[in-house]
Protein backbone atom coordinates (compact mmCIF):
# COMPACT_ATOMS: atom_id res chain seq x y z
CA UNK A 1 0.00 0.00 0.00
CA UNK A 2 1.66 3.20 -1.16
CA UNK A 3 0.01 6.47 -1.99
CA UNK A 4 1.70 9.57 -3.38
CA UNK A 5 1.66 12.81 -1.42
CA UNK A 6 -0.64 15.32 -3.14
CA UNK A 7 -0.65 17.92 -0.37
CA UNK A 8 2.83 17.76 1.14
CA UNK A 9 3.59 18.66 4.74
CA UNK A 10 5.79 21.57 5.63
CA UNK A 11 5.30 25.23 4.93
CA UNK A 12 5.18 25.86 1.19
CA UNK A 13 5.31 29.60 1.89
CA UNK A 14 8.54 29.35 3.89
CA UNK A 15 11.45 31.29 2.43
CA UNK A 16 13.08 29.35 -0.38
CA UNK A 17 16.39 31.20 -0.35
CA UNK A 18 19.33 28.91 0.30
CA UNK A 19 17.30 25.74 -0.23
CA UNK A 20 20.40 24.04 -1.57
CA UNK A 21 21.93 24.39 1.88
CA UNK A 22 18.95 22.84 3.68
CA UNK A 23 19.08 19.06 4.01
CA UNK A 24 16.16 16.98 2.77
CA UNK A 25 14.27 15.62 5.80
CA UNK A 26 12.21 12.43 6.01
CA UNK A 27 9.71 12.07 8.86
CA UNK A 28 8.86 8.40 9.45
CA UNK A 29 5.76 7.57 11.49
CA UNK A 30 4.73 3.95 12.18
CA UNK A 31 1.00 3.58 12.78
CA UNK A 32 -1.54 0.99 13.80
CA UNK A 33 -5.11 1.90 14.69
CA UNK A 34 -4.32 5.55 15.37
CA UNK A 35 -7.31 7.18 13.64
CA UNK A 36 -8.17 9.46 16.57
CA UNK A 37 -4.78 11.16 16.33
CA UNK A 38 -4.23 11.32 12.56
CA UNK A 39 -5.91 14.60 11.69
CA UNK A 40 -4.19 16.63 14.40
CA UNK A 41 -0.83 15.02 13.65
CA UNK A 42 -1.00 15.73 9.91
CA UNK A 43 -2.32 19.25 10.45
CA UNK A 44 0.62 19.96 12.74
CA UNK A 45 3.09 18.54 10.21
CA UNK A 46 1.69 20.84 7.52
CA UNK A 47 2.36 23.82 9.75
CA UNK A 48 6.06 23.04 10.23
CA UNK A 49 8.33 25.98 9.48
CA UNK A 50 10.40 24.12 6.90
CA UNK A 51 10.20 24.26 3.08
CA UNK A 52 7.76 21.64 1.83
CA UNK A 53 10.02 20.79 -1.12
CA UNK A 54 12.75 19.74 1.35
CA UNK A 55 10.47 17.53 3.45
CA UNK A 56 8.63 14.21 3.14
CA UNK A 57 6.39 12.35 5.58
CA UNK A 58 6.01 8.57 5.43
CA UNK A 59 3.32 6.74 7.38
CA UNK A 60 4.25 3.06 7.73
CA UNK A 61 0.90 1.51 8.57
CA UNK A 62 0.79 -1.88 10.29
CA UNK A 63 -2.42 -3.17 8.70
CA UNK A 64 -4.71 -0.92 10.76
CA UNK A 65 -8.27 -2.16 11.18
CA UNK A 66 -9.65 1.36 11.59
CA UNK A 67 -9.42 4.41 9.28
CA UNK A 68 -5.81 5.30 10.08
CA UNK A 69 -4.45 4.67 6.59
CA UNK A 70 -7.55 6.07 4.91
CA UNK A 71 -7.32 9.36 6.81
CA UNK A 72 -3.65 9.74 5.91
CA UNK A 73 -4.37 9.18 2.22
CA UNK A 74 -7.42 11.42 2.25
CA UNK A 75 -5.23 14.19 3.65
CA UNK A 76 -2.72 13.68 0.86
CA UNK A 77 -0.02 11.79 2.77
CA UNK A 78 2.14 8.91 1.66
CA UNK A 79 1.28 5.57 3.22
CA UNK A 80 3.32 2.39 2.87
CA UNK A 81 2.41 -1.09 4.05
CA UNK A 82 4.15 -2.27 7.23
CA UNK A 83 3.87 -6.02 6.84
CA UNK A 84 5.78 -6.53 10.08
CA UNK A 85 2.99 -4.71 11.99
CA UNK A 86 5.25 -3.60 14.85
CA UNK A 87 6.56 -0.11 15.47
CA UNK A 88 10.17 -1.17 14.93
CA UNK A 89 9.29 -2.87 11.64
CA UNK A 90 7.48 0.27 10.54
CA UNK A 91 10.56 2.37 11.19
CA UNK A 92 12.68 -0.09 9.22
CA UNK A 93 10.31 -0.03 6.25
CA UNK A 94 9.90 3.73 6.44
CA UNK A 95 13.65 4.27 6.57
CA UNK A 96 14.19 2.02 3.57
CA UNK A 97 11.62 4.03 1.59
CA UNK A 98 12.92 7.44 2.69
CA UNK A 99 15.11 9.87 0.74
CA UNK A 100 16.20 12.27 3.47
CA UNK A 101 19.67 13.14 4.66
CA UNK A 102 18.00 13.69 8.02
CA UNK A 103 15.56 11.09 9.38
CA UNK A 104 13.02 11.97 12.06
CA UNK A 105 11.24 9.15 13.89
CA UNK A 106 8.04 10.11 15.69
CA UNK A 107 4.55 8.80 16.50
CA UNK A 108 1.05 9.58 15.25
CA UNK A 109 -0.07 10.61 18.74
CA UNK A 110 2.21 13.65 18.56
CA UNK A 111 1.88 17.24 17.40
CA UNK A 112 4.82 19.51 16.80
CA UNK A 113 6.19 22.95 17.48
CA UNK A 114 6.50 24.79 14.15
CA UNK A 115 10.30 24.99 14.47
CA UNK A 116 10.72 21.32 15.44
CA UNK A 117 12.55 20.28 12.27
CA UNK A 118 14.17 23.65 11.59
CA UNK A 119 15.75 23.73 15.03
CA UNK A 120 16.99 20.16 14.76
CA UNK A 121 18.60 20.91 11.39
CA UNK A 122 20.24 24.02 12.84
CA UNK A 123 21.73 21.99 15.68
CA UNK A 124 23.08 19.43 13.21
CA UNK A 125 24.69 22.21 11.20
CA UNK A 126 26.17 23.89 14.27
CA UNK A 127 27.23 20.64 15.98
CA UNK A 128 28.62 18.19 13.42
CA UNK A 129 29.80 15.98 16.29
CA UNK A 130 26.24 14.84 17.02
CA UNK A 131 24.51 12.10 15.00
CA UNK A 132 21.16 12.29 16.80
CA UNK A 133 19.12 15.13 18.27
CA UNK A 134 15.98 15.21 20.41
CA UNK A 135 14.31 17.50 22.90
CA UNK A 136 11.30 17.96 25.19
CA UNK A 137 8.28 15.67 24.78
CA UNK A 138 5.56 17.65 26.48
CA UNK A 139 2.03 16.71 27.47
CA UNK A 140 -0.53 18.56 25.28
CA UNK A 141 -2.57 21.15 27.18
CA UNK A 142 -5.79 19.49 26.01
CA UNK A 143 -4.80 16.04 27.29
CA UNK A 144 -7.31 14.58 29.74
CA UNK A 145 -6.68 14.56 33.51
CA UNK A 146 -5.32 11.02 33.61
CA UNK A 147 -2.95 11.75 30.73
CA UNK A 148 -1.73 14.84 32.57
CA UNK A 149 -1.11 12.62 35.60
CA UNK A 150 0.90 10.20 33.49
CA UNK A 151 2.95 13.18 32.37
CA UNK A 152 3.76 13.87 36.02
CA UNK A 153 4.95 10.28 36.43
CA UNK A 154 7.27 10.73 33.44
CA UNK A 155 8.48 14.00 34.92
CA UNK A 156 9.37 12.27 38.18
CA UNK A 157 11.03 9.41 36.31
CA UNK A 158 13.08 11.94 34.37
CA UNK A 159 14.22 13.55 37.62
CA UNK A 160 15.31 10.08 38.77
CA UNK A 161 17.28 9.65 35.54
CA UNK A 162 15.32 6.62 34.36
CA UNK A 163 13.81 8.17 31.21
CA UNK A 164 14.66 10.76 28.53
CA UNK A 165 11.00 11.65 28.03
CA UNK A 166 11.48 15.10 29.51
CA UNK A 167 9.05 18.00 29.70
CA UNK A 168 11.84 20.53 29.51
CA UNK A 169 15.54 20.74 28.67
CA UNK A 170 17.55 23.68 29.99
CA UNK A 171 20.37 23.63 27.47
CA UNK A 172 21.94 21.45 24.79
CA UNK A 173 23.69 18.48 26.38
CA UNK A 174 25.01 15.09 25.37
CA UNK A 175 22.70 12.16 26.12
CA UNK A 176 22.93 8.38 26.15
CA UNK A 177 19.45 7.85 24.72
CA UNK A 178 16.72 9.62 22.72
CA UNK A 179 12.94 9.17 23.16
CA UNK A 180 11.51 7.13 20.30
CA UNK A 181 8.72 9.64 19.65
CA UNK A 182 11.19 12.49 19.13
CA UNK A 183 14.35 11.05 17.61
CA UNK A 184 16.07 12.81 14.70
CA UNK A 185 19.22 11.37 13.12
CA UNK A 186 21.73 11.86 10.36
CA UNK A 187 21.06 9.26 7.71
CA UNK A 188 24.75 8.42 7.46
CA UNK A 189 24.71 7.31 11.10
CA UNK A 190 21.48 5.31 10.85
CA UNK A 191 22.80 3.42 7.84
CA UNK A 192 25.37 1.78 10.11
CA UNK A 193 22.76 0.31 12.46
CA UNK A 194 19.56 -0.13 10.45
CA UNK A 195 17.45 -2.20 10.26
CA UNK A 196 16.70 -1.91 13.96
CA UNK A 197 15.89 -4.93 16.12
CA UNK A 198 12.28 -6.14 15.78
CA UNK A 199 12.36 -9.09 18.18
CA UNK A 200 12.11 -7.07 21.37
CA UNK A 201 8.83 -6.67 23.27
CA UNK A 202 9.52 -2.93 23.50
CA UNK A 203 12.51 -0.56 23.94
CA UNK A 204 13.78 -1.03 20.39
CA UNK A 205 14.67 2.66 20.38
CA UNK A 206 16.91 2.09 23.41
CA UNK A 207 18.69 -0.70 21.55
CA UNK A 208 19.05 1.48 18.44
CA UNK A 209 20.63 4.35 20.34
CA UNK A 210 22.93 1.98 22.21
CA UNK A 211 24.09 0.55 18.86
CA UNK A 212 24.90 4.06 17.66
CA UNK A 213 26.81 4.86 20.85
CA UNK A 214 28.84 1.65 20.55
CA UNK A 215 29.91 2.77 17.08
CA UNK A 216 31.17 6.05 18.46
CA UNK A 217 28.25 8.28 17.48
CA UNK A 218 27.08 10.96 19.88
CA UNK A 219 23.53 11.98 20.79
CA UNK A 220 22.16 15.18 22.28
CA UNK A 221 19.03 16.73 23.78
CA UNK A 222 18.23 20.34 22.88
CA UNK A 223 15.74 22.70 24.54
CA UNK A 224 14.03 23.77 21.30
CA UNK A 225 13.45 20.46 19.46
CA UNK A 226 10.00 20.20 20.98
CA UNK A 227 6.86 18.20 20.35
CA UNK A 228 3.65 17.36 22.19
CA UNK A 229 3.01 13.70 22.96
CA UNK A 230 -0.35 12.38 24.14
CA UNK A 231 0.09 10.01 27.07
CA UNK A 232 -1.99 6.92 27.79
CA UNK A 233 -5.53 8.03 28.54
CA UNK A 234 -6.73 5.34 30.94
CA UNK A 235 -5.33 3.32 33.86
CA UNK A 236 -5.66 0.11 31.84
CA UNK A 237 -3.61 1.47 28.93
CA UNK A 238 -0.98 2.93 31.24
CA UNK A 239 -0.71 -0.37 33.11
CA UNK A 240 -0.08 -2.22 29.83
CA UNK A 241 2.49 0.37 28.79
CA UNK A 242 4.51 0.16 32.02
CA UNK A 243 4.30 -3.64 32.03
CA UNK A 244 5.54 -3.68 28.43
CA UNK A 245 8.30 -1.14 29.09
CA UNK A 246 9.65 -3.21 31.97
CA UNK A 247 9.81 -6.34 29.82
CA UNK A 248 11.50 -4.51 26.96
CA UNK A 249 14.01 -2.74 29.20
CA UNK A 250 15.09 -6.03 30.78
CA UNK A 251 15.36 -7.62 27.33
CA UNK A 252 17.80 -4.96 26.16
CA UNK A 253 19.48 -5.15 29.56
CA UNK A 254 20.20 -8.83 28.98
CA UNK A 255 21.96 -7.84 25.75
CA UNK A 256 23.86 -4.99 27.39
CA UNK A 257 23.87 -4.70 31.18
CA UNK A 258 24.97 -1.05 31.00
CA UNK A 259 21.50 -0.15 29.66
CA UNK A 260 19.98 -1.04 33.03
CA UNK A 261 20.00 1.92 35.41
CA UNK A 262 19.88 1.61 39.18
CA UNK A 263 16.27 2.82 39.18
CA UNK A 264 15.30 -0.05 36.87
CA UNK A 265 16.79 -2.60 39.26
CA UNK A 266 15.23 -0.85 42.25
CA UNK A 267 11.78 -0.95 40.68
CA UNK A 268 12.20 -4.49 39.36
CA UNK A 269 13.60 -6.18 42.45
CA UNK A 270 13.52 -3.58 45.24
CA UNK A 271 9.78 -2.96 45.29
CA UNK A 272 8.83 -6.68 45.31
CA UNK A 273 11.39 -7.35 48.06
CA UNK A 274 9.98 -4.56 50.22
CA UNK A 275 6.45 -5.92 49.72
CA UNK A 276 7.57 -9.46 50.50
CA UNK A 277 9.48 -8.33 53.59
CA UNK A 278 6.46 -6.36 54.81
CA UNK A 279 4.22 -9.42 54.45
CA UNK A 280 6.65 -11.73 56.24
CA UNK A 281 7.30 -9.33 59.11
CA UNK A 282 3.62 -8.42 59.27
CA UNK A 283 2.73 -12.05 59.86
CA UNK A 284 5.09 -12.00 62.84
CA UNK A 285 4.18 -8.53 64.10
CA UNK A 286 0.80 -7.44 62.73
CA UNK A 287 1.37 -3.79 63.63
CA UNK A 288 3.83 -3.63 60.72
CA UNK A 289 0.89 -3.89 58.31
CA UNK A 290 -0.66 -0.82 59.88
CA UNK A 291 2.65 1.03 59.81
CA UNK A 292 3.16 0.24 56.12
CA UNK A 293 -0.40 1.22 55.24
CA UNK A 294 -0.07 4.50 57.15
CA UNK A 295 3.20 5.27 55.38
CA UNK A 296 1.69 4.62 51.97
CA UNK A 297 -1.35 6.74 52.84
CA UNK A 298 0.82 9.65 53.99
CA UNK A 299 2.84 9.54 50.77
CA UNK A 300 -0.36 9.49 48.71
CA UNK A 301 -1.78 12.45 50.64
CA UNK A 302 1.46 14.41 50.27
CA UNK A 303 1.53 13.74 46.54
CA UNK A 304 -2.10 14.76 46.19
CA UNK A 305 -1.55 18.01 48.08
CA UNK A 306 1.54 18.96 46.08
CA UNK A 307 0.01 18.33 42.66
CA UNK A 308 -3.38 19.79 43.54
CA UNK A 309 -1.47 23.08 43.88
CA UNK A 310 0.58 22.54 40.70
CA UNK A 311 -2.14 21.04 38.50
CA UNK A 312 -5.77 20.47 39.50
CA UNK A 313 -7.66 18.37 42.03
CA UNK A 314 -8.66 15.80 39.41
CA UNK A 315 -5.16 15.54 37.98
CA UNK A 316 -3.68 15.28 41.48
CA UNK A 317 -6.01 12.40 42.33
CA UNK A 318 -5.01 10.63 39.13
CA UNK A 319 -1.31 11.21 39.90
CA UNK A 320 -1.74 9.03 42.98
CA UNK A 321 -3.38 6.33 40.86
CA UNK A 322 -0.77 6.56 38.11
CA UNK A 323 2.10 6.26 40.59
CA UNK A 324 0.40 3.22 42.08
CA UNK A 325 0.16 1.67 38.63
CA UNK A 326 3.84 2.34 37.94
CA UNK A 327 4.91 0.78 41.24
CA UNK A 328 2.83 -2.33 40.54
CA UNK A 329 3.01 -2.82 36.76
CA UNK A 330 6.74 -2.24 36.27
CA UNK A 331 7.87 -4.85 38.85
CA UNK A 332 5.37 -7.39 37.51
CA UNK A 333 6.62 -6.96 33.95
CA UNK A 334 10.23 -7.07 35.11
CA UNK A 335 9.74 -10.26 37.13
CA UNK A 336 7.75 -11.82 34.30
CA UNK A 337 10.68 -11.32 31.93
CA UNK A 338 13.23 -12.39 34.54
CA UNK A 339 11.59 -15.70 35.40
CA UNK A 340 9.42 -16.42 32.31
CA UNK A 341 10.95 -14.59 29.31
CA UNK A 342 8.52 -13.44 26.65
CA UNK A 343 9.03 -15.32 23.34
CA UNK A 344 10.75 -13.14 20.75
CA UNK A 345 7.93 -13.81 18.29
CA UNK A 346 5.34 -12.13 20.51
CA UNK A 347 3.85 -9.00 18.94
CA UNK A 348 2.77 -6.41 21.54
CA UNK A 349 1.36 -4.29 18.71
CA UNK A 350 -1.00 -6.99 17.47
CA UNK A 351 -3.99 -5.21 18.99
CA UNK A 352 -2.55 -1.77 18.34
CA UNK A 353 -3.19 1.31 20.42
CA UNK A 354 -6.95 1.21 20.05
CA UNK A 355 -8.50 4.67 19.80
CA UNK A 356 -10.23 6.10 22.83
CA UNK A 357 -13.81 5.01 23.04
CA UNK A 358 -15.42 8.19 24.27
CA UNK A 359 -16.28 10.70 21.56
CA UNK A 360 -15.50 13.51 23.99
CA UNK A 361 -11.93 12.30 24.29
CA UNK A 362 -11.62 12.04 20.51
CA UNK A 363 -12.90 15.55 20.10
CA UNK A 364 -10.48 16.96 22.67
CA UNK A 365 -7.50 15.36 20.93
CA UNK A 366 -8.26 17.06 17.63
CA UNK A 367 -8.78 20.53 18.98
CA UNK A 368 -5.14 21.57 18.88
N, C-alpha and C positions, 0 to 999 in steps of 0.2 A: 504494500500500500504506500504510494508516494504521490503526493500532490504538489504542484508547483505554486510557489508564492505569487499571488496576484496583487496583494496589498502589503508590501514588505514592512517589517517593523523598523524602528528607528525614525529619526526626524528628517524627512525629505527636505525640509526648509532650513536645515542646519547649514552653516557656512561651508562651502565646498572648496574654499581656498586651501591649498596644501594637502589635498586628498591623497596625493602620492605618498605623503609621509605618514599617513594614518594606516595602521595595520588593518587587514580584513579580519573581522571578528565573527566567530561562530558560537551561537548560544544553543546548547544542547539540553533538552528537557525530556527526560523519560516520564511517561504517563501511564496510568492504568486506573480507570474509573475516577477521573478527576473533574467531571463535568461542572461541578459547582464552582470550581476555581478558574475555569478556562477563560471566561470573558474578561475578568479583571486582570488576569495575568497577561493576556495578549494586549489588552488596552494599555497596560503599563509599559509593555515592551515597545509599543508604537510611539510612546511619548519619550523614549530615551533620547537624550541629547547627543546623538552620534549619527553621522551621515548614513542614510538608509542604504546607499550603494556600497557601503563598506561593512555591511552587517547582514547576517543571515540567522534565522531561527529554525531549528530542527526539533520537531516533536517526535520522539521515538515511542510509539504507542504499543503497549503490551497487550494487544487484543482486548481492549476495553469492551465491557458489555453494556456500557451506557453511551452517552452522546459525546464523550470526550473527543474522539477523532473527528466526528462530524462537525462539532463546534469549531475546532481548529481549522478545518478545511473551509467551512462557511465564512470564516473570518480571514481567509486568504493565506493561511499558513501552510508550510510544508510539513507533511506527516509521512513518516516511514514506519514500516512494520517491524516491531520488536518481537521476533519469534521466540526469543528467550524469556519474555514476559517480565523478568526481574529488572529492577532499577539499574543494577550494574551492567546487565546485558544491553539495556537501552543506551547507556552511555557509550558502550563499546560500538554499537551499531551507529549511533549518532556521530561519534568521532570518525568512524570510517567513512561516513558520507559527507563529512564537513570539508570546507575549503579554507578555513581561517588560519591565520598565523597565530591568533589568540583564540583559545577555546574556553568558553565559560560554561561550567556545569551548574545548573540550578534546578528547582522543582516548580511544578505547576501551581502549588499553593503559596507562591511568592508574588509580590509586587515589588517594584524597583524605584529607587530614587533616580531622577532623570539623568544624573551624572554618573550613575553606577559604572557603566562601561568606560566612559570618557576618563573618569578618575583612575580606573584600573590601568588603562592604556598609558596614562601620564606617569603613573608609578613605574610601569615597566620601562618606559623611555628614560626616566630619571635614575632608575636603579637596575642596571643590567645584571646585577649579581643575583636578582631574585627570579625564580622560575615560576612561582605561583603567588598569587595575591588574593586576599579576602578582606573582610571587614565585618562590621556589625550586622547581626541578623536580628532585627527588632520585631517585637510583637505589634501587629497592626492595631491602631487605635480603635477600630471597630470589631476587634475580636471579642468573643463572648467572655463572660466572667471566668469560666473555668479555663479557657485558653489563656487569659491574662494570668491566672494563678500558675499555670504550667510555665509561663514565661518567668515568673518569680523563681520557680524551682531551677530553671536553667541559669538564671542570674546567680543563685546561690552556688550552683555547681561550678559555674565559671569562677567565682571567688575562691572556691576550693581547688581550682586548677584541674578539674576533671573533665572539662569540656571547652571547646573553642567557639561554641554558640554564644557569643557575647552581645549584650545589648549596646555596649559602647566600647570604643577603643580610643585611648587618649592620644596616642601618637603612633607612627609607623614603627613596628618592631618585628624582629625575626621570630617565627613560630615553628613548632614541630608538626603542626597539623592544620588543616583548613576544614571548615564545615562543608559538608557535601552540597548543601543548598546554595552556597555562595563561594564557589571555588573557580578561580580564573587562572589559566596556565598559558605558558608559551607552548606552542605546538611542538617545537623542537625537543622540549623536555618530555612531554607526554609520549612522543613517539618511542622513547626508550623504555617505557613501562606498560604501554597499552598493548593488547587488551587487558583491562583490569580483571581481577579475580571475580568469578561469578559463583563460586561454590559456597561462599560464606553466608551465614544466616542474615547478617547485617554487618555494618562497619567496613564495607568494601572501600569506602573513601579513606578510612584510617590506613588500610593496607596500601592503597595507592600512594598516599603521601609518604608513608614509611619507605616504600620502594624508591621514590624520588630522592628522599634524604640519603638513603644508602648509596645512591649513585652520585652523591655530592651536590645535588641541587638544593637551593635554599628557598624557603617559603616565608611569607610575611603577612601580617595583618595591618591594615591601614584604617584610619578613622573615617574616611570618606568613601569607601567602597561599600555602600550601604543598601540593604534590601529589607523588605518586610516579609516575615515568614509566619503564616498561620500555624499555631500550635494545635495539638490534638484537642478536640472540642468536647470530649466526654471522658469520665473516669475509666470506662471500659477501654476506649481507644488508647488512653495514656498508659494504662496498665499493660496492654499488649506491646506498646512501643518500648517501655522500660524493660519488660521481660525480654523482648527481642534484642535490644541494645546490649543487655548483659551477656546474652549468649554470643552475639557477634564479637563483643570486645574480648571475651575469653578465647574465642576461636583465633582471633589475630594474636592474642597474647601467647597462645600455644606456639604460634609460628615465630614470634619475636617477643620474648619476655619483657624487653624494654618498653613495649607499648602498654604495659599494665602499670598504671600509677598507683600510689599508695591508697588513694581514695577508692579505687576499684577493688583492691583486696579488702579494705576495711568494710565496704558495703557487702562484698560477696561472702566473706567469712566472719568478719567482726560482728555484724548485726545478728546473724544466726547464733553465734556463740554466746552473745549477751542474752538473747532470748532463752537459749537452752540453759544457761547458767541460772537465770532468774527462775525458770521452772523448777530446776533441781533444788536450788536453795529454798524456793518457796514451799516445796513439799516438806522440807525440814523445818523451816520457820515461816509459817503462813504470813506473818506481818510483812515479809519481803514483797509479796504480791501487792499489798496495799501501798507500800513505799514506791514500787515501780509504777503502779498506776497513777499515783499522785504526781510523780515526776513527769510522766508523759503528759498528764493533764496540764501541769504548769507550763510545760514547753509549748503545748498547743495554744493555751491562753495567751502566752507572751507573743507568739507568732501572730495570732489573730489581732491583738492590740496594735502591734507594730504596723502590720500591713493594712489595718483598717484606717490608719492615719495616712499611709502612703498611697493607698489605692482606694478601695471602697469596702463597705461591710460585706457585700456578697463575694467580692474577689478575695477578701481576707479569709472568709469561711472556706472558700474553695482551696486556698493556699494550704490550709491545714489538711484537707483531704488529699491534695496532690502530693504533699510531702509524705503522708502516710502510704500512698500508693508507691512512691519511689522506694521507701524503706522496705516495703514488702515485695514488690515485683522484681526489683533488681536482684536481691539475694536469691529469690526463687529461680530466676533465669540463670544466674551464675551457677548455683548448685546443680541445676538440671544439666547444664553443659559439662560441669566438672565430673559428675557421677554417671550421667547417661547422655553422652554427646549426641547432638542432633545430626542425623545423616546429611551428608553434603548435598544430596539430591533434593532436600526439602526446599520448597519454594514459599517463603513467607509472604510473597506478593500475590499468591495465587487467588486470593480473594480481593486484593487491591485495597486501596484506602477508599472504602465506600463513602459516597457523598452523605453529608448530614441529612437526616430525615426531615427535620422540621423546615418548613418553607421560610419561616422567619430567619433561621440561621443562614439559609441560602441567600436570602435577600440582603442580609447584613454584610455578607462576604463580598458582594458585588457592588457595594456602594462606593468603595474607594476609587 
